[in-house]
């Protein structure tokens, strides 16, 4: 069973992951293999017509947040 602190923490982690999905990192791969980073923008309003979501970076961010979420959930576990 989860206690109230764990539930609140996991809700916060879930909100952070949804926010990362709504505002993902964009980039564009140009001629010669050059990559141009465009930063974070709303998913339905990309910064450039040729910009695409940087899926690799987004997955790494999700993994880090998930790891922090698991560690936080474990730390907030009841001592009973």
Protein Blocks (a to p, Z undefined) as FASTA:
>chain_A
ZZfklmmmmmmmmmmmmmmmmmccdddddehhiacdebjadfklcfbfkbccdfklmmmm
mmmmmmmmmmmmmmmpcfZZ
